[in-house]
Amino acid sequence: MAKIPLHPKNPDRICWGCDKFCPAESLACGNGTIRTQHPVELFGEDWLEWAEQRESHMHDSGSNGVVVAGRILRIHE
């Protein structure tokens, strides 16, 4: 599981598409030609509340992460 910060200072500088967290200008994983945005960029500052609410409506998968865009993310502050 990937560990991502809740509110990174400059989320636009990193690709959040895999566990490598490459700089946006140097994508090493071959995940695509553009970087994957952080959930705060896609859903706003309250993205975690949205994700937790969505997770509460789904069946418990047995993980302590949050499902965002089909991936289970372990969150740390």
Secondary structure, 3 states (H helix, E strand, C coil): CEEEECCCCCHHHECCCCCCCCECCCCCCCCCCCCCCCHHHHHCCCHHHHHHHHHHHCCCCCCCCEEECCEEEEEEC
